[in-house]
Amino acid sequence: MTTELRHLTGARQALTLILPVRLPAPPAWEQGPLPFELGSRRADTATRQTYFTPSAARVLYGTPERPCRWHRFENRTHGPLHLHGIELLRTATARHPGAALAVLHLLVEGPALLETLRAIGHRHAAGPDPLDGPLAPETLLAGVAVPETSEAPFAIARPYTIAFLTPQAAHTPALRRGDRLPATADQWLWSLASRSTAADFPLAPELMPSQMEHAVRISADWSALVLRHGAAFLGHRPDGGDGDFYDFGAVHHRTIYLDALLLGTVQRDHIDELTEALSGVFDGPKLGARVTALETQIAAFRSTYWRQHLTAHGPANELLLAYQAQYRLPDRFTEILAEAADYARLVQTQDNQQIAGALGVLTILGLPLGTALSILQVLDDHAPTHLLLALTTAALATALAFTTRYGRLVLSSLRNRVGGEGLTEPPEPPPRNGILEPPGRDRPGRGRTAMATETAGQRQAAQGPVASAPVRTQDVRPMRADARRNYERLLAEARTAFTAHGTDTSLEDIARRAGVGIGTLYRHFPNRTALMGAVFQGEVDALLAYARELADAPQPCAALVAWLRAIITHASTYRGLSRALMTASSDENSGMARCCVPMREAGDALLTRAQQAGAVRPDVSIGDLMQLTNGIALAVEESPDDPQLADRLLTLTLSGLKGDKR
């Protein structure tokens, strides 16, 4: 008997498919999940509710008053597949009230389990999709639900697959040998979960341990692996047939373990919707109303769906955590909470400004009028002419009050509220799905912000070297204490991440380690180069101070070369910085340009001094020299095993600077 996974027939072979559908109305099916029987035991709604916490059970099974799950038995065969039953789970969201999940329970006959999985995953050279003909979802669900296309919200490219395989005695690659599980068992498990063979996806051997970190060892007899597009359960001892322990495994993987993965799918769909809602929070007026609705949506999700503990029994919890880890659901929800809190503070600040403005108007309008009327009352003067004179005087005093600094501030705060609750120029929202939009793409308020940034850079270039304070690219006003703390934490985490992983490290990871949302990061640093510029500012200060020390060195050429060598050393601190500096040298509008301007000025002073001493050719420009230095730094970065490379290349550079002295 063959032991190649593609061609073997397991003792038990089952396949469960999860696919998104649209459910217009509750179906006329039996309520509850599809029941499975094992001897005198029946895994139905009542039994499965006792396994989970009450809150998780309500999400998975609903209540008699508000059902959310239905089932129907089927008996259809198509090729090697036999359909046993169908389930529908309503997963309504705020934007998509008809969202639901369909679950197909299938048995696989013959040596076709892996090939069926490959065909469902549309792997190269796989057979035709088995979900056609009598097993086509649109046929099975006709008149009840509509399968979502791959372009629909929450839809996945292919159905989520859950494979179950128990081995026979001859299937030694999957069998436990004493206390040791062979590596081939994990390879089989990964193939079933990923719906692929080594030819479809040649996974590097050194990556296999990391892929198996989240494998769930349910017991010595079987294991499970959860990936992004599929899961698998594999036995590790020969299946003895009816009456064997695997009878329980066959039922458990179709019931409580399936339910854990269904809950993870529901959580993923809701977090996707919350992420989309966050990305559009600045679209249109009435920011306060949108933020309030968003907070309500987050609170409802948190109280209803967000669970990481389902039951006192371990495997279901571990399966849910493994699914959440595949989609980074805990990290994404933490970021959502942080961004929503930032937006709520922004709305609160705007409301406070509006209240202060309204109180200011009442003060400016009421004080002169009240004073005039009080004087008339004290004098017991009821003459109409005097009343008219008092009102005119109060109006003039009010007009004069609006011309003062306080009055102008009041009018300004009220003007900023005209047209809705948003700012006249709202802060640039965080990029959608964590991806920066192209630089040329217009967004509200972008032009004036960019112009202000460029003007600040030009002013600093005219005034000399920049100060050691952190570089702010958008907001030149003093920061609040909490904003300053967030800014400093972001810089500290960025320095650590850039040092360890290079400048292309994930900005979401930096924000998460700093304990803030990605929106907070983008409000301080509109793009990656702005963050790099702020991080590199400390290196710039050190290089500028070193240039001042070398300004009076007795050998101008040696001083210039020493300074260039220091640039290479500092640029090597963060992998990827050299390339960014080269780009900044040719792009005056980049986030790194504000660091490069004082660097070029300091270098130009050293170069001019060396040229005046006749030690450097007069046709050498500081721009070319800086590009050459950054190129050497980049070469050093790409050759970490050659510590002498920088000195050799600088020696060649020095020969070129001196020229031919004939």
Secondary structure, DSSP 8 states (H G I E B T S, - for coil): ----GGG---SEEEEEEEEEEE-SS--SSEESS--EEETTEEESHHHHHTTS-HHHHHHHHB-SSSB-EEEEEEEEEETTEEEEEEEEEE---SS-TTEEEEEEEEEE-SS-HHHHHHHHTT-TT----SS-GGG-HHHHTTTT-EE--TTSTT--SS-EEEEEEE--TT-GGGS-BTTB--HHHHHHHHHHHHT--TTTS---GGGHHHHTTT-B--SSSEEEEE-SSEEEEEESS----TTSTHHHHHHHHHTHHHHHHHHHHHHHHHHHHHHHHHHTTTSSS-HHHHHHHHHHHHHHHHHHT--S---SSHHHHHHHHHHHHHTTHHHHHHHHHHHHHHHHHHHHHHHHHHHHHHHHHHHHHHHHHHHHHHHHHHTT---HHHHHHHHHHHHHHHHHHHTSHHHHHHHHHHHTTTTSSS-SS------GGG----TT---TTHHHHHHHHHHHHHHHHHH-S--SS---SS--S---HHHHHHHHHHHHHHHHHHHHH-TTS-HHHHHHHHTS-HHHHHHH-SSHHHHHHHHHHHHHHHHHHHHHHHTT-S-HHHHHHHHHHHHHHHHTTSTTHHHHHHHHHH-TTSTTHHHHHHHHHHHHHHHHHHHHTTSS-TT--HHHHHHHHHHHHHHHHH-TT-TTHHHHHHHHHHHHHH----
